[in-house]
Amino acid sequence: CAPVEEAKMADGDSIPVCLDDVEAIALKKMSKNAYDHYRSGADDQQTLGDNRAAFKRYRLRPMFLRQDVSTRDLATTIQGVPVDFPVGIAPTAVQRMAHPDGEVATARAAASVRSCMIFSTYATSRMEAVAADTPDGLRWFQLYVFKNQKQTEDLIRRAEQSGYRALVLTIDCYHSGTKRADIRNKFTLPKHLRTENLSDDGKPYDGVCGLGFAPLLWSDVKKLKSFTKLPVVVKGVLTGEDAVRAVESGVDGIMVSNHGGRQLDGVPASIDVLSEVVQAVQGRCEVYLDGGVRSGTDVLKALALGARAVFIGRPALYGLAYNGEAGVKLVLQMLRDELSLAMALAGCANIGDIQRSLVVHESRYLQ
Ligand code: FNR
């Protein structure tokens, strides 16, 4: 399969100064089984590679001297709830494989910098324990819908009762995409770990999800909306058409996402789809993005193209492996500080100053 360049850190340089450095250290700390599982994309990994490469194809158009940018305010709201900066943590399965504290550490890190953590259905910690540990943290619950209706309903009620503030319904994972590295490694979850929020169906997590999932239709999204009072965000939208269907189904938010390149290989990079979705939505709900976000300028570009906030998947896992809660916090702080600096250099004092005209596709300069 097409190689995606492995993280490398300059020789002798042990202090991470960017997200790629954190990944390079994490690579050394994790087993091959774990690192390959986290890092892999589906099939030829075209979409995985493109998620990052595509960000580089957008260029920034700074506007100078319009205002004083000596201090920046990065605060915003998502689903009406304040956050200190528009970067959250996407849901990723089995975080205790990266660090013994797993999801507890991730939730603590997000809460400590007033960000948002999305907790996966396939977490290796109980959702109630994480909630009790970070009562003031902003947490959303990522939902997979199981054929076993009771299992799904229980998950939703438990999330509501333990203070998760939105449901994130993942729609792109009817069955897991093929990760060749997992097959080669004969991936298994280490024996001491379990997917703690699911009633034991006898099948241990092996990275292949979906066998027990219900076939979902947009009418089910409407049903979900009437089943819960929580805001519903659909995750995995990649076309304007689906964005319109999502809005018509009553969703409160749309996450433009290709599951970090782990599902249908060959779909476009998330950042390339963002404008199409934003135009289709026409302000009727909030639009978020994940996939390939690795720097403050990536965040700035996504915001300029219309994202309300962005989310990171693998970088949080690498932060966990690097140094638990402190490692995840470092990753979030890096993105926050890089965004703040990028805003200053682009002439933006607050999030509202980040306009569509700030970004242009490189093809404009290549004609
Ligand atoms: C994921 N992702 C994911 N998404 C989801 O809705 N539920 C899940 O349980 C998981 N699990 C998961 C595990 C691992 C190891 C990875 C890498 C990803 C997808 C995730 O939420 C997100 O869409 C991508 O990770 C974003 O891309 P980046 O930031 O990893 O490039």
Residues whose N, C-alpha, C, O or C-beta is under 5 A from the ligand:
A	BS01	FNR	H37 Y38 A90 P91 T92 A93 S120 Y122 Q142 T170 S257 H259 G260 D290 G291 G292 V293 F311 I312 G313 R314
